[in-house]
Amino acid sequence: MKQVVCSSLTGIDDLSITSDATAPALNPHSVRIEVHGCGVNYPDTLIVRGAYQFKPPLPFAPGGEVAGVIVEVGSEVSRLSVGQRVAGICLWGGFAEEVVVPANSVIAVPEAMELTVAAGFTITYGTTIHALRQRARLQPGETVLVLGSAGGVGLAAVEIASAMGATVIAAASTADKLALATAHGAKHTINYLEQDLKRTVKSLTDGKGVDVVYDPVGGDYTEQALRATAWNGRLLIIGFASGTIPALRANLLLLKGCQAMGVFWGDFIQREPDASEQNMQQLFEWYQSGLLCPHIHGVWPLEDVRNALHAIENRSVMGKLVLSPKI
Ligand SMILES: NC(=O)c1ccc[n+]([C@@H]2O[C@H](COP(=O)([O-])OP(=O)(O)OC[C@H]3O[C@@H](n4cnc5c(N)ncnc54)[C@H](OP(=O)(O)O)[C@@H]3O)[C@@H](O)[C@H]2O)c1
């Protein structure tokens, strides 16, 4: 079968494509999925350099989330069947024609959702609903500042916070990105390359600050955003796409009576599977009622994997980029 190959941890430019890879073996608790699309996520740029939380044995195919059709079911799996349209979290192996995924990491995709949309939905929207619902306990009428608001998780945060009845302030680096965030529900925008983040948030909120900060970017923006939170505010630590993990000043948490909250969706879905399942059902309901409208930057062939990962690294992707072995 065709797949992307990472045979050394030397980065994006050394990835290759093969057409005669051996399909992965099925085990009793897993299913084999014929891949229609695989979402491209920021961690894919790290895993091929050995710089992510886990390091698959070489050689491997990157690609952490897929959508497609089940073609084989393990002997111990009863709730899934051949022919079902599904999305699955595989961590790696998704940039391929077939992937084997543990059954407990697979969810049925509603007919109303195209598989290329589902391919980039689970990680970004799943992470974000967990962050806003279980961690921040976001309430209708609260304000949310979203950093990196046109990226994968950022745009999901704009949509989900809006669906939960919050007012969204979107921050990003270009006018095009801010226009996209506005089209997806943001009420106010801030270009954080050109405007002072803290001062602009304060002026947009009559000096009060925001109730929740959604931060997948890190670096210097984290402290600026923390300084722009309201009393009882919550800072959601999602990730560090800027490449810099910030150090937080504890006195700021004290003075604002606010909380910094870690968000680790990968562990949440293992530790709290029932809550995760309810989150996904809520997301699919919102999708079917038109409250969520994921933006697909493009669906590119597997052969474009190097361009795709470079596009993530150079901040030119808006919404989700998907690789497909079907085109
Ligand atoms: N905690 C969790 O469970 C969880 C789950 C999923 C993802 N994440 C993390 O969330 C972060 C974002 O992931 P994603 O897939 O949404 O990424 P993405 O689509 O590439 O979006 C990241 C955004 O960060 C901003 N950014 C600022 N500096 C950047 C830089 N030097 N390089 C790249 N982007 C930069 C960009 O927006 P501007 O150009 O507007 O600044 C970009 O749109 C990653 O750190 C990822 O590991 C965490």
The ligand as an SDF file (V2000), in Angstrom:
LIG
                    3D

 48 52  0  0  0  0  0  0  0  0999 V2000
   -3.4130   20.1390   24.7300 N   0  0  0  0  0  0  0  0  0  0  0  0
   -3.9370   19.3350   23.8410 C   0  0  0  0  0  0  0  0  0  0  0  0
   -4.5800   18.3310   24.1700 O   0  0  0  0  0  0  0  0  0  0  0  0
   -3.7200   19.6790   22.3780 C   0  0  0  0  0  0  0  0  0  0  0  0
   -4.5030   19.1000   21.3740 C   0  0  0  0  0  0  0  0  0  0  0  0
   -4.3050   19.5130   20.0560 C   0  0  0  0  0  0  0  0  0  0  0  0
   -3.3160   20.4560   19.7630 C   0  0  0  0  0  0  0  0  0  0  0  0
   -2.5440   20.9480   20.7630 N   0  0  0  0  0  0  0  0  0  0  0  0
   -1.4960   21.9470   20.5070 C   0  0  0  0  0  0  0  0  0  0  0  0
   -2.0830   23.1420   20.0400 O   0  0  0  0  0  0  0  0  0  0  0  0
   -1.1240   23.8550   19.2550 C   0  0  0  0  0  0  0  0  0  0  0  0
   -1.7620   24.2610   17.9360 C   0  0  0  0  0  0  0  0  0  0  0  0
   -2.0500   23.0970   17.1730 O   0  0  0  0  0  0  0  0  0  0  0  0
   -2.8020   23.2270   15.7570 P   0  0  0  0  0  0  0  0  0  0  0  0
   -2.7990   21.8660   15.1610 O   0  0  0  0  0  0  0  0  0  0  0  0
   -4.0630   23.9580   15.9110 O   0  0  0  0  0  0  0  0  0  0  0  0
   -1.7460   24.1330   14.9780 O   0  0  0  0  0  0  0  0  0  0  0  0
   -1.9680   25.1370   13.7400 P   0  0  0  0  0  0  0  0  0  0  0  0
   -3.1910   24.7950   12.9660 O   0  0  0  0  0  0  0  0  0  0  0  0
   -0.6640   25.1630   13.0400 O   0  0  0  0  0  0  0  0  0  0  0  0
   -2.2390   26.5550   14.4510 O   0  0  0  0  0  0  0  0  0  0  0  0
   -1.2820   27.1400   15.2830 C   0  0  0  0  0  0  0  0  0  0  0  0
   -1.4080   28.6540   15.2200 C   0  0  0  0  0  0  0  0  0  0  0  0
   -0.3960   29.1720   16.0830 O   0  0  0  0  0  0  0  0  0  0  0  0
    0.0580   30.4230   15.5910 C   0  0  0  0  0  0  0  0  0  0  0  0
    1.5230   30.5000   15.6470 N   0  0  0  0  0  0  0  0  0  0  0  0
    2.2340   31.4590   16.2730 C   0  0  0  0  0  0  0  0  0  0  0  0
    3.5360   31.2590   16.1410 N   0  0  0  0  0  0  0  0  0  0  0  0
    3.6890   30.1580   15.3940 C   0  0  0  0  0  0  0  0  0  0  0  0
    4.8280   29.4680   14.8910 C   0  0  0  0  0  0  0  0  0  0  0  0
    6.0670   29.8790   15.1660 N   0  0  0  0  0  0  0  0  0  0  0  0
    4.6230   28.3600   14.1420 N   0  0  0  0  0  0  0  0  0  0  0  0
    3.3870   27.9240   13.8780 C   0  0  0  0  0  0  0  0  0  0  0  0
    2.2450   28.5420   14.3300 N   0  0  0  0  0  0  0  0  0  0  0  0
    2.4120   29.6650   15.0790 C   0  0  0  0  0  0  0  0  0  0  0  0
   -0.4480   30.5540   14.1620 C   0  0  0  0  0  0  0  0  0  0  0  0
   -1.4080   31.6110   14.1530 O   0  0  0  0  0  0  0  0  0  0  0  0
   -0.9640   33.1360   13.8740 P   0  0  0  0  0  0  0  0  0  0  0  0
   -0.1620   33.1430   12.6130 O   0  0  0  0  0  0  0  0  0  0  0  0
   -2.2550   33.8290   13.7580 O   0  0  0  0  0  0  0  0  0  0  0  0
   -0.1540   33.5520   15.0740 O   0  0  0  0  0  0  0  0  0  0  0  0
   -1.1440   29.2290   13.8420 C   0  0  0  0  0  0  0  0  0  0  0  0
   -2.3570   29.4320   13.1370 O   0  0  0  0  0  0  0  0  0  0  0  0
    0.0800   22.9170   19.0940 C   0  0  0  0  0  0  0  0  0  0  0  0
    1.0700   23.2900   20.0320 O   0  0  0  0  0  0  0  0  0  0  0  0
   -0.4930   21.5560   19.4280 C   0  0  0  0  0  0  0  0  0  0  0  0
    0.4840   20.6570   19.9290 O   0  0  0  0  0  0  0  0  0  0  0  0
   -2.7370   20.5750   22.0530 C   0  0  0  0  0  0  0  0  0  0  0  0
  1  2  1  0
  2  3  2  0
  2  4  1  0
  4  5  1  0
  4 48  2  0
  5  6  2  0
  6  7  1  0
  7  8  2  0
  8  9  1  0
  8 48  1  0
  9 10  1  0
  9 46  1  0
 10 11  1  0
 11 12  1  0
 11 44  1  0
 12 13  1  0
 13 14  1  0
 14 15  2  0
 14 16  1  0
 14 17  1  0
 17 18  1  0
 18 19  2  0
 18 20  1  0
 18 21  1  0
 21 22  1  0
 22 23  1  0
 23 24  1  0
 23 42  1  0
 24 25  1  0
 25 26  1  0
 25 36  1  0
 26 27  1  0
 26 35  1  0
 27 28  2  0
 28 29  1  0
 29 30  1  0
 29 35  2  0
 30 31  1  0
 30 32  2  0
 32 33  1  0
 33 34  2  0
 34 35  1  0
 36 37  1  0
 36 42  1  0
 37 38  1  0
 38 39  2  0
 38 40  1  0
 38 41  1  0
 42 43  1  0
 44 45  1  0
 44 46  1  0
 46 47  1  0
M  CHG  2   8   1  16  -1
M  END
$$$$
